[in-house]
Amino acid sequence: MASSPEHDDVPEAVREVDRPVVSGRIEEFIAALAMAGICVISFGNVVVRYVTNASFAATEELSIFLLVVMTMVGASLAFIRGGHIRITAIVDRLPRRPRMGLIMVTHLLTMIMFALVAWYGWLLTLDEMEYGETSPALGYPSWIYTIWLPLVSIAIILRVIGRAHREWRAFRTHETAVDIATGDDVLPGDAADLTGPKRGTSL
C-alpha cells in the first residue's frame, strides 16, 4: 500500500515511535472480544425483557467486568499510540531537551502509578483466593475478575517502557518535525497527531 502524502514528509524517527516491537493488535483483539461480549449480553437482555418482561440481572456482573477489561486494555493501546490526553500549554514552550526530560518523567510517574495498581491488585487477588470470596450475582470466585487488574497493569507498564524507549531513541537522532501552523518543532514524544494536514515538514 502506498503511503499517503500526509505521511511522506514525517521524519522516520517520529513514525518509529508508534511502531512497537509487539503489535498493538493484541490489545485490539482483547478489547474487541470484550466489546462483543458486552453487546451480546446487552442484546440478550433486551430480547428477553421484551419477550418475557424479565431480564438476566446477574449478567450485569459480567458486563461490568468486561467493561473494566476493555477500559484497561484500551489504556494500554493508547500508550502505544500516544493517544492519552495531555495538557502541554507550558511544556510546549520549553526548549527541546527539558521538554523531553519532562516527557520521560511523565512516563516514570505513569509506571510508578500502574506498579502500585498491579501490586495492590495482586494483594486483593490473593486475599480473595485465601478467603474464598465469590461474586454476589453469579457466585463465581471473585479472583477471576480481580486478577486482570495486576495483569493488565503490568502490560501497561511494559507498553510505557517501550514507548519511552522509542521516544528517547528518536530524540537522540536529533530529528524533529515542524508544525506549519505555528513554526514550532514537535518532538517524537508529543507527535501523535503529526499525520494531520498541517504537519509534516522535516528539518
PASEVO-642192 format. One record per residue: z negated, y negated, x negated of N, C-alpha, C in turn. Coordinates in steps of 0.2 Angstrom, whole numbers. Layout:
BEGIN
Z, Y, X, Z, Y, X, Z, Y, X
...
% end
This chain:
BEGIN
0, 6, -4, 0, 0, 0, 0, -6, -4
4, -11, -3, 5, -17, -7, -1, -21, -6
-3, -25, -11, -9, -29, -10, -6, -36, -6
-11, -39, -2, -9, -45, 2, -9, -51, -3
-5, -56, -1, -5, -62, -6, -12, -65, -6
-16, -64, -1, -23, -67, -1, -27, -64, -7
-25, -57, -9, -29, -54, -14, -26, -55, -21
-20, -57, -21, -17, -56, -28, -20, -61, -33
-22, -67, -32, -25, -71, -37, -32, -70, -38
-36, -66, -34, -43, -65, -35, -44, -61, -42
-48, -64, -46, -49, -60, -53, -51, -53, -52
-49, -49, -56, -51, -41, -56, -58, -40, -56
-62, -44, -60, -69, -44, -61, -72, -45, -54
-70, -50, -50, -73, -51, -44, -71, -45, -39
-65, -43, -39, -64, -37, -35, -68, -31, -36
-69, -30, -43, -73, -24, -45, -80, -24, -42
-83, -30, -41, -90, -30, -38, -90, -26, -32
-85, -26, -28, -85, -22, -21, -83, -15, -22
-82, -12, -28, -80, -5, -29, -85, -1, -32
-89, 2, -28, -95, 6, -30, -92, 12, -33
-96, 15, -38, -95, 22, -40, -94, 27, -35
-99, 27, -31, -100, 32, -25, -97, 28, -19
-92, 30, -15, -89, 27, -10, -94, 25, -4
-93, 19, -1, -97, 17, 5, -95, 21, 11
-90, 26, 10, -89, 30, 16, -94, 34, 19
-99, 36, 14, -105, 40, 16, -109, 36, 21
-110, 30, 20, -114, 26, 25, -110, 25, 31
-104, 24, 30, -99, 23, 36, -99, 29, 41
-99, 35, 38, -99, 41, 41, -106, 42, 45
-111, 41, 42, -118, 42, 45, -119, 37, 50
-117, 31, 49, -118, 26, 54, -113, 27, 60
-107, 30, 59, -103, 32, 65, -106, 37, 69
-109, 42, 65, -112, 48, 69, -118, 45, 73
-122, 41, 70, -127, 38, 74, -125, 34, 80
-120, 30, 79, -117, 26, 85, -114, 31, 90
-111, 36, 88, -108, 41, 93, -114, 44, 97
-119, 46, 93, -125, 49, 97, -128, 44, 102
-129, 38, 100, -131, 33, 105, -127, 33, 111
-120, 32, 110, -115, 32, 115, -116, 38, 120
-116, 44, 117, -116, 50, 121, -122, 50, 125
-128, 48, 122, -134, 48, 126, -134, 43, 131
-132, 37, 130, -132, 32, 135, -127, 34, 140
-121, 36, 139, -117, 38, 144, -119, 43, 148
-122, 48, 145, -125, 54, 149, -130, 52, 154
-135, 47, 151, -140, 44, 156, -137, 41, 162
-132, 37, 160, -128, 33, 166, -126, 38, 171
-122, 43, 169, -119, 48, 173, -124, 51, 178
-130, 54, 174, -135, 57, 178, -139, 53, 183
-140, 47, 181, -143, 42, 185, -139, 41, 191
-132, 40, 190, -128, 39, 196, -127, 44, 201
-127, 51, 198, -127, 57, 202, -133, 59, 205
-139, 59, 201, -145, 61, 204, -150, 56, 205
-149, 50, 204, -154, 45, 204, -160, 46, 200
-159, 49, 194, -164, 50, 189, -161, 50, 182
-165, 50, 177, -162, 49, 170, -166, 54, 166
-163, 55, 160, -167, 58, 154, -171, 53, 150
-177, 52, 153, -181, 46, 150, -182, 48, 143
-183, 55, 141, -186, 57, 135, -180, 56, 129
-174, 55, 131, -169, 54, 126, -169, 47, 123
-173, 43, 126, -174, 36, 123, -177, 37, 116
-181, 42, 115, -184, 43, 108, -178, 44, 103
-173, 48, 105, -168, 50, 101, -164, 43, 99
-163, 39, 105, -159, 33, 104, -162, 28, 99
-168, 28, 100, -172, 23, 95, -171, 25, 88
-172, 32, 87, -172, 35, 80, -165, 34, 77
-160, 35, 81, -153, 34, 79, -151, 27, 78
-154, 22, 82, -153, 15, 81, -156, 13, 74
-162, 15, 72, -165, 14, 66, -161, 16, 60
-159, 23, 61, -155, 25, 55, -149, 21, 54
-145, 20, 60, -139, 16, 59, -140, 9, 56
-146, 6, 58, -148, -1, 55, -149, 0, 48
-153, 5, 46, -154, 5, 38, -148, 7, 34
-144, 12, 37, -138, 14, 34, -133, 8, 33
-133, 4, 39, -129, -2, 39, -131, -7, 34
-137, -8, 33, -140, -12, 27, -138, -10, 20
-138, -3, 19, -135, -1, 13, -128, -2, 12
-124, -1, 17, -117, -3, 17, -116, -10, 15
-120, -15, 18, -119, -22, 17, -121, -24, 10
-125, -20, 7, -127, -22, 0, -121, -20, -5
-117, -15, -3, -111, -13, -7, -106, -19, -6
-105, -22, -1, -100, -27, 0, -103, -34, 0
-109, -35, -2, -112, -42, -2, -112, -45, 4
-113, -41, 10, -112, -44, 16, -119, -47, 19
-124, -47, 16, -131, -49, 19, -131, -57, 19
-134, -60, 24, -134, -67, 25, -138, -70, 19
-136, -75, 16, -140, -78, 10, -139, -86, 11
-145, -89, 10, -145, -97, 10, -144, -99, 3
-138, -102, 2, -137, -104, -5, -135, -111, -6
-138, -115, -2, -137, -123, -2, -139, -125, -9
-145, -123, -12, -147, -125, -18, -144, -121, -24
-144, -115, -23, -141, -110, -28, -134, -112, -30
-130, -114, -25, -123, -115, -27, -122, -121, -31
-128, -126, -32, -127, -132, -36, -130, -131, -43
-132, -125, -44, -134, -123, -51, -129, -122, -56
-130, -122, -62, -125, -120, -67, -124, -113, -67
-118, -110, -70, -116, -103, -69, -122, -98, -71
-125, -99, -77, -130, -95, -80, -136, -94, -75
-139, -100, -74, -145, -100, -69, -144, -97, -63
-138, -98, -60, -136, -95, -54, -136, -88, -54
-133, -85, -59, -133, -78, -60, -140, -75, -61
-144, -79, -65, -151, -77, -65, -154, -76, -59
-153, -81, -54, -157, -80, -48, -154, -75, -44
-147, -73, -44, -144, -68, -41, -148, -61, -43
-149, -60, -50, -152, -54, -52, -160, -54, -50
-163, -60, -50, -170, -60, -47, -170, -58, -40
-165, -60, -36, -165, -58, -29, -164, -50, -28
-160, -48, -33, -159, -40, -32, -165, -37, -34
-169, -39, -39, -175, -36, -41, -180, -36, -36
-181, -42, -32, -186, -43, -27, -184, -38, -21
-177, -37, -20, -175, -33, -15, -177, -26, -16
-176, -24, -23, -178, -17, -25, -185, -16, -24
-189, -21, -26, -196, -20, -25, -198, -19, -18
-195, -23, -13, -197, -23, -6, -195, -16, -3
-189, -13, -5, -187, -7, -2, -191, -1, -6
-193, -2, -12, -198, 3, -15, -204, 4, -12
-207, -2, -9, -213, -2, -5, -212, 2, 1
-206, 0, 5, -205, 3, 11, -204, 11, 10
-201, 13, 4, -200, 20, 3, -207, 23, 2
-211, 20, -2, -217, 23, -4, -222, 24, 2
-223, 19, 6, -227, 19, 12, -224, 23, 17
-217, 23, 18, -214, 28, 22, -215, 35, 21
-215, 37, 14, -216, 43, 12, -224, 45, 13
-228, 41, 12, -235, 42, 14, -236, 44, 21
-233, 40, 25, -233, 41, 33, -230, 48, 34
-225, 49, 31, -222, 56, 32, -227, 62, 31
-230, 61, 25, -235, 66, 23, -241, 67, 28
-243, 61, 30, -248, 61, 35, -246, 65, 41
-240, 63, 44, -238, 67, 50, -237, 74, 49
-235, 76, 43, -234, 83, 41, -241, 86, 41
-246, 83, 38, -253, 86, 37, -256, 87, 44
-256, 82, 48, -259, 82, 54, -255, 85, 60
-249, 87, 59, -245, 90, 64, -243, 85, 70
-242, 79, 68, -241, 75, 74, -234, 76, 77
-234, 75, 84, -227, 76, 87, -225, 70, 91
-219, 70, 92, -216, 64, 96, -219, 64, 103
-220, 58, 106, -223, 58, 113, -218, 61, 118
-212, 60, 118, -207, 62, 123, -205, 69, 123
-202, 71, 117, -199, 77, 116, -203, 82, 113
-209, 80, 110, -213, 85, 106, -211, 87, 100
-206, 84, 97, -203, 86, 90, -208, 84, 85
-209, 87, 79, -213, 84, 74, -211, 77, 72
-216, 73, 71, -214, 66, 70, -211, 65, 63
-212, 69, 58, -210, 68, 52, -202, 68, 51
-199, 72, 56, -192, 72, 55, -189, 66, 57
-192, 61, 60, -190, 54, 61, -192, 50, 55
-198, 50, 53, -200, 45, 48, -198, 47, 41
-196, 53, 40, -193, 55, 33, -187, 51, 31
-183, 49, 36, -177, 45, 35, -179, 38, 32
-185, 36, 33, -187, 29, 31, -187, 29, 23
-190, 33, 20, -190, 33, 12, -183, 35, 10
-180, 40, 13, -173, 42, 10, -168, 37, 10
-168, 33, 16, -163, 28, 16, -165, 22, 12
-171, 21, 11, -174, 16, 7, -172, 17, -1
-172, 23, -3, -170, 25, -9, -163, 24, -10
-159, 26, -5, -152, 25, -5, -150, 17, -6
-154, 13, -3, -153, 6, -3, -154, 3, -10
-160, 6, -13, -161, 4, -20, -156, 6, -24
-153, 12, -24, -148, 14, -28, -141, 9, -27
-140, 7, -21, -134, 3, -20, -136, -4, -23
-142, -7, -22, -143, -13, -25, -143, -13, -33
-145, -8, -36, -144, -7, -43, -137, -7, -45
-133, -3, -41, -126, -3, -43, -122, -9, -42
-124, -13, -37, -121, -20, -36, -123, -24, -41
-129, -24, -43, -132, -29, -48, -128, -27, -55
-127, -21, -56, -124, -19, -62, -117, -21, -62
-113, -21, -57, -106, -23, -56, -106, -30, -57
-110, -34, -54, -110, -41, -54, -112, -44, -61
-116, -41, -64, -118, -43, -71, -112, -41, -76
-109, -35, -75, -103, -34, -79, -97, -39, -78
-96, -40, -72, -91, -45, -70, -93, -52, -73
-99, -54, -73, -102, -60, -76, -100, -61, -83
-101, -55, -87, -101, -55, -94, -93, -56, -96
-89, -54, -91, -82, -55, -93, -80, -63, -93
-84, -67, -91, -83, -74, -90, -77, -76, -86
-76, -72, -81, -71, -73, -76, -74, -76, -69
-71, -81, -67, -73, -84, -60, -67, -85, -56
-69, -87, -50, -63, -89, -45, -65, -96, -43
-60, -100, -41, -61, -107, -39, -60, -107, -31
-65, -110, -28, -64, -112, -21, -60, -118, -20
-54, -117, -18, -49, -123, -17, -52, -128, -13
-56, -127, -8, -58, -132, -3, -63, -137, -7
-67, -134, -12, -72, -138, -15, -71, -139, -22
-67, -135, -25, -66, -135, -33, -71, -132, -37
-76, -129, -33, -82, -126, -37, -80, -119, -39
-83, -117, -44, -82, -110, -47, -86, -105, -42
-84, -99, -41, -88, -94, -37, -89, -88, -42
-95, -86, -42, -97, -80, -46, -95, -74, -43
-94, -68, -46, -93, -62, -43, -99, -60, -38
-105, -62, -40, -111, -61, -36, -111, -64, -29
-108, -70, -28, -108, -73, -22, -100, -74, -19
-96, -69, -21, -89, -69, -19, -87, -64, -14
-92, -63, -9, -90, -58, -4, -84, -61, 1
-83, -67, 1, -78, -70, 5, -72, -73, 2
-71, -70, -4, -65, -73, -9, -59, -72, -6
-58, -67, -1, -52, -65, 2, -49, -70, 7
-53, -75, 9, -51, -80, 14, -45, -84, 11
-42, -87, 16, -36, -91, 14, -37, -96, 9
-43, -99, 8, -44, -105, 4, -47, -102, -3
-47, -96, -4, -50, -93, -10, -44, -91, -15
-45, -90, -21, -41, -86, -25, -38, -88, -31
-38, -95, -33, -35, -96, -40, -40, -95, -45
-38, -92, -51, -42, -89, -56, -42, -94, -62
-47, -94, -66, -47, -98, -72, -45, -94, -78
% end
